[in-house]
Amino acid sequence: MAEVNNAQLNEIFSEFVKLSSAGKKLGPEELKMMNSKACGKMVKDCLPKEVQTIADASVFPKHKEKGQQFMRQEKFGLFIQDCAHEYAKIKTKNAKLPNTDPKVAEIKADFAKKLANSCPNVKTVKQSATGNVEGLTDAAHYTGAHKSRFDEEGKGKGIDGREDLHDNQGYVGNYKGEGTFGK
């Protein structure tokens, strides 16, 4: 079995950090900080199910920066080691299993291999099989109240297209017909 190097693990670390940033442009320093959301996604996609709650509840808080909500890339190897240690405790049913046990090293190598061979699980949106997507999304075919929700270019007007907005001016705050009294 080929040994997984730190460069491969750092690449996976960065992939999950990018995924959790939701389209934000991250600098090189920000790519070295994994938040709880990215860590949870990584553990869910790559490691056994039993590790998910352990990693989220005890291992991630142990390795995150004090007073911060992220873990640095330098601590990623220790994070994997501790996840493997906790998982080995469950598998061997020995709560006092030392961190130096060969079973822990074996599980850590297995986790590293799983992480290196996987990538973020991202669902893609496919074109509808019914074929009428263009007809349903073309605002030119809308009638009645729905027609007023879009401008000439087909873009939504937002709240202006959905509600009749009033400026609540007049003698009473909820008076809707300013200038109509006595006419």
C-alpha positions, 0 to 999 in steps of 0.5 A: 500500500502506497504511503499518502504524503502531506501534499496530497492531504493538504490538497484535499484540505484546500478542496474542502475549504474552497467548497465550504466558502460558497463561491467567495474568493479566498486568499492563500492564508484563508485556504489554510483554515478549515471551519466546522462546516468544511470539516463535517463535509469532509468527514461525511464524504470520506470517512466511516459514519461512526467517525462523523459524530466523534470528529464533530463533537470532540476531535475538531474542537480539540484542534481548532484555534483557541477562541476561533472557529477554524482549524489550521492546515498544520494541525490536519495530520493530528486531526486525522491521528485523533480521529483514527485513535477515537475510531480504534477505541470504538472498534477494539472496544478498549477505551484506554487504547494508547495512541501509539497502538499499531491498530491506530496507525493502521486506521490512520493510514486507511483514513489518509488513503481514503481522503487522498482518493476522494474529492468533495461530493457535489450534486449537479443540477441536470436539465429537466427530462420533460423538455418544457423548462424554457416555456415555464421560465419564459415570463412573456407567457405569464398572465394576470398578477404574475405578469406584473412580477417581471420587467420587459427583459424577463428579470424579476422585480422582487418585492415591487412585483409582488406587493402594492407598496404604500408610503403610509403618509397622512393623518393616520399611519395606515392611511393608504389614500393620501390626497383622496379625501374630499374628492 
